[in-house]
Amino acid sequence: MTKRTWTTSHKAVAAALAALIMLATGARAELLIRITEGADAALPISVVPFAENGAIPPGDKISEIVRSDLAMSGEFRPLPAEKMLSLPSRREEVYFRDWRMLGQRYVLVGELSRNDDRVVARYELFDVNQEKRILGETAAASVNSMRTLGHHISDKVYEAITGVPGAFSTKLAYVTLDTFNGKPRYRLQVSDVDGKRAKIRLESQEPILSPAWSPDGSRLAYVSFETGKPAIYIHELATGKRTKVADFPGLNSAPAWSDDGRSLLMTLSKDGNAEIYRMDLATRAVNKLTNHWAIDTEAAYDHAGEGMFFTSDRSGGPQIYHKESLDSEPRRITFGSRYNARPRPDDKGDFVYYVHQRESDFHIARTNLKTGVETVLTRTGADESPSLSPNGQMLIYATKQSGKSVLTVISADGAAAYSLPSPEGEVRDPAWGPIVN
């Protein structure tokens, strides 16, 4: 990125913003899912089709949802149902010798029953080698929420085996772009993590970008150009209520929530230069956190919630910096190339993920904050907008496939991947929602 002068004209603001934080674009309808690469060390698991008692709704099958969830994590290799020697639904029907012959490490069995307008799932997970039950539970959901029930079971199975909470019941936010009557149509959408059950939350002929989830998953902050200039809005998902919280002269961009949901970090150029500010959402008071001639943008709170990572070109090109507290001096984190931007730290203080340029390609990389070792995670070449899953095990980002923008999910170590292309138009700027209890 070359050094540039910021002005308050709409044209200059739009151009600078696009250069700094990658314009978000995308399409309508549910995203597809294509697993493109599995991990070599993936655990073999059998998710046996659940037995059904009563009038179970047709369509989505619980076992298929669980099998797909576990496969897309990259940590499991589910056995196709047609290769199973039997289809047990309870403990006394499980013959561990058969599953060992198939090379399976775990087997999940269960059955569904109908209780008025609810479906009840009883399921059990077994360690095949130890011939031991490691999970047994009953869960229920309305007949219209079979996918919710399936994702819940996936979370429980994932946690029972790995010790890490599952993130399959969380949500994705993203922006899509297509054309309607010859004009651009931007849509802010929210879906399940597998791209299903997508809902349009906002539609505009002007760009929408940088969606960010509140810690409780009830609100989204984002940037909209609907008035002809960038402004930051907060959108309550349950009611649809929208509140404009930042509409200063110049840039209003890159919102990021505090852990308590009471403040936002944002980039403003109201005083002439792009700096990081903190806004108290109760009072709308803003406090400047950086003060430098360079462009400072794309801030994110660190794992402790006391400091922040951000992008700055104060060294001559965009690099990642860290402030251990909001009033401390920044320390440069990245050195591996001339371009490193859009930091996304994990919640343990181990890694920070970001967009990394190598030669003419842009990849997703991470730096170990304890050792300083940088690892390039992706093999695609036009990658942007990384967002980490709330359990720290997966990472979603936008990239290009056959010239079309798609979302791709990889394991946090880069060992496995799947893509979420849109059936029409383009899709970018993903944000992974929190785990909501």
C-alpha positions as CSV (number, residue, x, y, z in Angstrom):
1,M,0.0,0.0,0.0
2,T,1.4,3.4,-0.9
3,K,1.2,6.5,1.2
4,R,-1.9,8.5,0.4
5,T,-3.5,11.8,1.5
6,W,-7.0,11.6,3.1
7,T,-9.6,14.2,2.2
8,T,-13.3,14.6,3.2
9,S,-14.7,14.5,-0.4
10,H,-17.0,11.6,-1.0
11,K,-15.0,10.3,-3.9
12,A,-11.7,10.4,-2.0
13,V,-13.3,8.8,1.1
14,A,-14.8,5.9,-0.9
15,A,-11.5,5.3,-2.7
16,A,-9.4,5.4,0.4
17,L,-11.8,3.2,2.4
18,A,-11.9,0.6,-0.4
19,A,-8.1,0.5,-0.4
20,L,-7.8,0.2,3.4
21,I,-10.4,-2.4,4.3
22,M,-11.4,-4.3,1.2
23,L,-14.8,-3.6,-0.2
24,A,-17.4,-6.2,0.9
25,T,-19.6,-7.7,-1.9
26,G,-21.7,-10.8,-2.4
27,A,-25.1,-12.6,-3.5
28,R,-28.5,-13.8,-2.4
29,A,-29.8,-17.2,-1.4
30,E,-28.2,-20.0,0.7
31,L,-24.5,-20.5,0.3
32,L,-23.4,-23.9,-1.0
33,I,-20.8,-26.0,0.8
34,R,-17.9,-27.8,-0.8
35,I,-15.3,-29.5,1.3
36,T,-12.0,-29.1,-0.7
37,E,-9.4,-30.5,1.6
38,G,-9.4,-32.7,4.7
39,A,-6.8,-33.0,7.4
40,D,-4.5,-36.1,7.2
41,A,-5.0,-36.7,10.9
42,A,-8.8,-36.5,10.9
43,L,-10.4,-38.9,13.3
44,P,-12.6,-41.6,11.8
45,I,-16.2,-41.4,13.1
46,S,-19.5,-43.1,12.2
47,V,-22.7,-41.1,12.5
48,V,-25.3,-43.7,12.1
49,P,-28.6,-42.6,10.6
50,F,-31.0,-42.0,13.5
51,A,-34.0,-44.3,13.9
52,E,-37.3,-42.4,13.5
53,N,-40.4,-43.1,15.6
54,G,-43.6,-41.1,14.7
55,A,-44.2,-38.4,12.1
56,I,-40.7,-36.9,11.8
57,P,-40.6,-34.0,9.3
58,P,-39.1,-34.9,5.9
59,G,-36.2,-32.9,4.6
60,D,-33.2,-32.2,6.8
61,K,-31.9,-35.4,8.5
62,I,-30.2,-35.0,11.9
63,S,-27.5,-37.5,11.1
64,E,-26.7,-35.8,7.8
65,I,-26.4,-32.4,9.5
66,V,-24.1,-33.9,12.2
67,R,-22.0,-35.7,9.6
68,S,-21.6,-32.6,7.5
69,D,-20.7,-30.4,10.5
70,L,-18.0,-32.8,11.8
71,A,-16.5,-33.2,8.3
72,M,-16.3,-29.4,7.7
73,S,-14.4,-28.9,10.9
74,G,-11.5,-30.8,9.3
75,E,-10.9,-32.8,12.5
76,F,-13.2,-35.7,11.6
77,R,-13.6,-38.2,8.7
78,P,-17.2,-39.5,8.8
79,L,-17.8,-42.9,7.3
80,P,-20.5,-42.9,4.5
81,A,-23.7,-44.7,5.7
82,E,-23.6,-47.1,2.8
83,K,-20.3,-48.5,4.1
84,M,-21.6,-49.3,7.5
85,L,-22.2,-53.0,8.4
86,S,-25.2,-52.3,10.6
87,L,-27.4,-49.4,11.6
88,P,-27.8,-49.5,15.4
89,S,-29.8,-46.9,17.3
90,R,-28.9,-47.8,20.9
91,R,-26.1,-49.3,23.0
92,E,-27.2,-52.9,23.0
93,E,-27.2,-52.9,19.1
94,V,-23.6,-51.7,18.8
95,Y,-21.1,-54.4,18.0
96,F,-17.7,-52.8,18.6
97,R,-15.8,-55.5,16.7
98,D,-17.6,-54.5,13.5
99,W,-16.7,-50.8,13.9
100,R,-13.1,-51.7,14.7
101,M,-13.0,-53.7,11.4
102,L,-14.1,-50.6,9.6
103,G,-11.3,-48.6,11.3
104,Q,-13.6,-46.4,13.2
105,R,-12.6,-44.5,16.4
106,Y,-16.0,-43.2,17.4
107,V,-19.6,-44.1,16.6
108,L,-22.7,-42.0,17.2
109,V,-26.2,-43.6,17.4
110,G,-29.6,-42.2,18.2
111,E,-33.3,-42.1,17.6
112,L,-35.9,-39.4,17.0
113,S,-39.5,-39.3,18.3
114,R,-42.3,-36.9,17.9
115,N,-44.0,-35.2,20.9
116,D,-46.7,-32.8,19.7
117,D,-44.9,-30.0,17.8
118,R,-41.5,-31.0,19.0
119,V,-38.9,-33.6,17.9
120,V,-37.0,-35.3,20.7
121,A,-33.5,-36.8,20.0
122,R,-31.9,-39.4,22.2
123,Y,-28.3,-40.0,21.2
124,E,-25.2,-41.8,22.5
125,L,-21.5,-41.5,21.5
126,F,-19.1,-44.4,22.0
127,D,-15.3,-44.8,22.0
128,V,-14.9,-47.9,19.8
129,N,-11.4,-48.9,21.2
130,Q,-12.5,-48.6,24.8
131,E,-16.0,-49.9,24.2
132,K,-17.2,-47.0,26.4
133,R,-20.0,-44.5,26.2
134,I,-18.6,-41.0,26.4
135,L,-21.7,-39.0,25.8
136,G,-25.4,-39.7,26.3
137,E,-28.1,-37.0,26.1
138,T,-31.7,-36.2,25.1
139,A,-32.4,-32.9,23.3
140,A,-35.5,-31.4,21.7
141,A,-36.5,-28.7,19.2
142,S,-39.6,-27.7,17.3
143,V,-40.5,-29.5,14.2
144,N,-39.4,-26.5,12.2
145,S,-35.9,-26.4,13.9
146,M,-34.4,-29.7,12.8
147,R,-31.2,-27.9,11.7
148,T,-30.9,-26.2,15.1
149,L,-31.2,-29.6,16.8
150,G,-28.6,-31.1,14.4
151,H,-26.1,-28.4,15.1
152,H,-26.6,-28.7,18.8
153,I,-25.8,-32.4,18.7
154,S,-22.7,-31.6,16.6
155,D,-21.5,-29.2,19.2
156,K,-21.9,-31.8,22.0
157,V,-20.1,-34.5,20.0
158,Y,-17.3,-32.2,19.1
159,E,-16.8,-31.1,22.7
160,A,-17.0,-34.6,24.1
161,I,-14.1,-35.7,21.9
162,T,-11.9,-32.6,21.7
163,G,-12.6,-30.9,25.0
164,V,-13.3,-27.7,23.0
165,P,-16.8,-26.2,22.7
166,G,-18.3,-26.7,19.3
167,A,-19.2,-23.7,17.1
168,F,-21.7,-25.3,14.7
169,S,-24.7,-23.5,16.3
170,T,-23.2,-20.1,15.7
171,K,-24.0,-17.8,12.9
172,L,-22.2,-16.1,10.0
173,A,-22.8,-12.5,8.8
174,Y,-21.6,-11.5,5.3
175,V,-22.3,-9.1,2.5
176,T,-23.5,-10.2,-1.0
177,L,-23.6,-8.3,-4.3
178,D,-25.6,-8.9,-7.4
179,T,-27.4,-6.7,-9.9
180,F,-31.1,-5.9,-10.1
181,N,-32.6,-3.9,-12.9
182,G,-29.0,-3.0,-14.0
183,K,-28.1,-1.5,-10.6
184,P,-25.9,-3.0,-7.8
185,R,-27.7,-4.7,-5.0
186,Y,-25.8,-5.1,-1.7
187,R,-27.3,-7.3,1.0
188,L,-26.3,-7.9,4.5
189,Q,-27.2,-11.5,5.3
190,V,-27.0,-13.9,8.3
191,S,-26.9,-17.7,8.0
192,D,-25.9,-20.8,9.8
193,V,-22.2,-21.7,9.7
194,D,-22.9,-24.1,6.8
195,G,-24.6,-21.3,4.8
196,K,-28.1,-22.6,5.3
197,R,-31.1,-20.6,6.5
198,A,-29.8,-17.3,5.2
199,K,-31.8,-14.2,6.0
200,I,-31.4,-10.8,4.4
201,R,-31.1,-8.1,7.1
202,L,-30.4,-5.0,5.0
203,E,-30.5,-4.2,1.3
204,S,-29.1,-1.2,-0.5
205,Q,-27.8,0.0,-3.8
206,E,-24.8,1.5,-1.9
207,P,-21.9,-0.6,-0.3
208,I,-22.3,-2.3,3.0
209,L,-19.2,-3.5,4.7
210,S,-17.3,-4.6,7.8
211,P,-20.1,-6.4,9.8
212,A,-19.1,-7.1,13.4
213,W,-21.0,-9.1,16.0
214,S,-21.8,-7.9,19.5
215,P,-20.6,-10.3,22.2
216,D,-24.1,-11.6,22.9
217,G,-24.9,-12.1,19.2
218,S,-28.0,-9.9,19.3
219,R,-26.6,-7.0,17.3
220,L,-24.4,-6.3,14.3
221,A,-22.3,-3.1,13.7
222,Y,-21.4,-2.3,10.1
223,V,-20.6,0.4,7.7
224,S,-23.2,1.6,5.2
225,F,-22.8,4.1,2.3
226,E,-26.6,4.5,2.0
227,T,-26.4,8.3,2.5
228,G,-23.6,8.7,0.0
229,K,-20.8,8.6,2.6
230,P,-19.6,6.0,5.1
231,A,-21.5,5.8,8.5
232,I,-21.5,3.2,11.2
233,Y,-24.8,1.6,12.2
234,I,-25.8,-0.8,14.9
235,H,-28.6,-3.2,13.9
236,E,-30.7,-5.1,16.4
237,L,-31.4,-8.5,14.8
238,A,-34.5,-9.4,16.8
239,T,-36.4,-6.2,16.0
240,G,-34.7,-4.8,12.9
241,K,-34.1,-1.5,14.6
242,R,-31.1,0.4,13.2
243,T,-29.2,3.2,15.0
244,K,-26.6,5.4,13.3
245,V,-23.8,5.8,15.9
246,A,-21.0,7.4,13.8
247,D,-21.5,9.9,11.0
248,F,-18.6,12.3,11.4
249,P,-17.0,14.2,8.5
250,G,-14.7,11.9,6.5
251,L,-14.2,8.2,7.4
252,N,-16.4,6.2,9.7
253,S,-15.2,2.7,9.4
254,A,-14.0,-0.7,10.8
255,P,-16.2,-1.1,13.9
256,A,-15.1,-3.6,16.5
257,W,-16.9,-4.5,19.8
258,S,-15.5,-4.5,23.3
259,D,-16.1,-7.7,25.3
260,D,-18.8,-6.1,27.4
261,G,-20.7,-4.7,24.4
262,R,-20.5,-1.2,25.8
263,S,-18.1,0.4,23.4
264,L,-16.8,0.2,19.8
265,L,-13.4,0.7,18.3
266,M,-13.6,2.5,15.0
267,T,-11.5,4.4,12.4
268,L,-12.4,8.1,12.0
269,S,-10.8,10.9,10.0
270,K,-12.9,13.7,11.4
271,D,-9.7,15.6,12.4
272,G,-8.1,15.1,9.0
273,N,-6.1,11.9,9.5
274,A,-7.3,8.3,9.9
275,E,-7.0,7.3,13.6
276,I,-8.4,4.7,15.9
277,Y,-11.1,5.9,18.3
278,R,-13.1,4.3,21.1
279,M,-16.8,5.2,21.3
280,D,-18.8,4.8,24.5
281,L,-22.2,3.6,23.2
282,A,-24.1,5.0,26.1
283,T,-22.8,8.6,25.8
284,R,-21.5,8.5,22.1
285,A,-18.3,10.1,23.4
286,V,-15.2,9.3,21.4
287,N,-11.6,9.0,22.7
288,K,-8.7,9.1,20.3
289,L,-6.4,6.1,20.8
290,T,-3.8,6.7,18.1
291,N,-2.2,10.0,17.0
292,H,0.2,9.6,14.1
293,W,0.7,11.1,10.6
294,A,0.2,7.5,9.2
295,I,-3.1,5.8,8.5
296,D,-4.2,3.8,11.5
297,T,-7.2,1.5,11.0
298,E,-8.8,-2.0,11.5
299,A,-8.5,-2.2,15.2
300,A,-9.6,-5.2,17.3
301,Y,-9.4,-5.7,21.0
302,D,-6.8,-8.3,22.2
303,H,-7.7,-11.4,24.1
304,A,-7.5,-9.6,27.5
305,G,-9.8,-6.8,26.3
306,E,-7.4,-4.2,27.6
307,G,-5.3,-3.6,24.5
308,M,-5.8,-3.7,20.8
309,F,-4.2,-4.8,17.5
310,F,-4.5,-2.5,14.5
311,T,-3.1,-1.8,11.0
312,S,-0.8,1.1,10.4
313,D,1.5,2.2,7.6
314,R,3.7,4.2,9.9
315,S,6.7,2.0,8.9
316,G,6.2,2.7,5.2
317,G,3.6,0.0,4.4
318,P,0.7,-1.6,6.3
319,Q,1.8,-3.7,9.2
320,I,0.2,-5.1,12.4
321,Y,0.8,-3.3,15.7
322,H,-0.3,-4.1,19.3
323,K,-1.0,-1.8,22.2
324,E,-1.0,-3.7,25.5
325,S,-3.3,-1.1,26.9
326,L,-5.3,1.5,25.1
327,D,-3.0,4.3,26.3
328,S,0.3,2.5,25.8
329,E,2.8,2.8,23.0
330,P,2.2,0.5,20.0
331,R,4.6,-2.4,19.2
332,R,5.1,-3.7,15.7
333,I,4.1,-7.4,15.4
334,T,4.6,-8.4,11.7
335,F,7.8,-8.2,9.7
336,G,7.6,-11.0,7.1
337,S,6.4,-9.0,4.1
338,R,5.7,-5.4,3.0
339,Y,1.9,-5.9,3.5
340,N,0.2,-7.3,6.6
341,A,-3.3,-6.0,7.5
342,R,-6.7,-6.6,9.2
343,P,-5.6,-8.3,12.4
344,R,-7.9,-10.8,14.1
345,P,-6.4,-12.1,17.5
346,D,-7.6,-15.4,19.1
347,D,-9.1,-15.3,22.6
348,K,-6.1,-17.0,24.3
349,G,-3.4,-14.6,23.4
350,D,-1.5,-17.2,21.3
351,F,-2.0,-16.0,17.7
352,V,-3.0,-13.1,15.6
353,Y,-4.4,-13.8,12.1
354,Y,-4.2,-11.3,9.2
355,V,-4.0,-10.7,5.5
356,H,-0.4,-11.2,4.3
357,Q,1.1,-10.3,0.9
358,R,3.7,-12.6,-0.6
359,E,5.0,-11.4,-4.0
360,S,1.8,-10.6,-5.9
361,D,-0.6,-12.8,-3.9
362,F,-2.5,-12.1,-0.8
363,H,-2.9,-15.0,1.7
364,I,-4.1,-15.5,5.3
365,A,-1.3,-15.9,7.8
366,R,-0.8,-16.0,11.5
367,T,1.9,-15.0,13.9
368,N,2.7,-16.8,17.2
369,L,2.6,-14.0,19.7
370,K,5.0,-15.9,22.0
371,T,7.7,-16.9,19.5
372,G,7.1,-14.4,16.7
373,V,7.0,-17.2,14.1
374,E,4.8,-16.4,11.1
375,T,2.9,-19.2,9.2
376,V,1.1,-18.7,5.9
377,L,-2.1,-20.7,6.2
378,T,-3.8,-20.5,2.8
379,R,-2.8,-21.6,-0.7
380,T,-5.3,-19.3,-2.6
381,G,-4.0,-16.0,-3.8
382,A,-6.6,-13.2,-3.4
383,D,-7.6,-13.7,0.2
384,E,-9.1,-11.1,2.5
385,S,-11.3,-10.4,5.6
386,P,-10.3,-13.2,8.0
387,S,-12.7,-14.0,10.9
388,L,-11.9,-16.5,13.6
389,S,-14.5,-19.0,14.9
390,P,-15.4,-18.3,18.6
391,N,-13.8,-21.6,19.7
392,G,-10.6,-20.7,17.9
393,Q,-10.6,-23.8,15.8
394,M,-11.6,-22.5,12.4
395,L,-11.1,-19.4,10.3
396,I,-13.4,-18.0,7.5
397,Y,-12.2,-15.6,4.9
398,A,-13.1,-14.3,1.4
399,T,-11.2,-15.3,-1.7
400,K,-11.6,-15.9,-5.4
401,Q,-12.5,-19.1,-7.2
402,S,-12.7,-19.1,-11.0
403,G,-12.8,-15.3,-10.8
404,K,-15.8,-15.3,-8.4
405,S,-15.8,-14.2,-4.8
406,V,-16.5,-17.0,-2.3
407,L,-16.1,-17.7,1.4
408,T,-13.6,-20.3,2.5
409,V,-13.3,-21.9,5.9
410,I,-10.0,-23.5,7.0
411,S,-8.9,-25.1,10.3
412,A,-7.0,-22.6,12.3
413,D,-3.7,-24.4,11.5
414,G,-4.6,-24.5,7.8
415,A,-4.8,-28.3,7.6
416,A,-8.3,-28.6,6.2
417,A,-10.7,-26.4,4.1
418,Y,-14.2,-26.0,2.7
419,S,-15.7,-23.3,0.6
420,L,-19.1,-21.5,0.7
421,P,-19.7,-20.1,-2.8
422,S,-23.0,-18.3,-3.5
423,P,-25.2,-19.7,-6.3
424,E,-25.4,-16.2,-7.8
425,G,-23.4,-13.0,-7.5
426,E,-20.5,-12.6,-5.1
427,V,-20.0,-13.0,-1.4
428,R,-17.4,-11.4,0.9
429,D,-16.6,-9.7,4.2
430,P,-17.6,-12.6,6.6
431,A,-17.9,-12.3,10.3
432,W,-18.2,-15.3,12.6
433,G,-20.7,-14.9,15.4
434,P,-20.2,-15.7,19.1
435,I,-21.3,-18.9,20.9
436,V,-24.6,-18.0,22.6
437,N,-25.7,-20.1,25.5
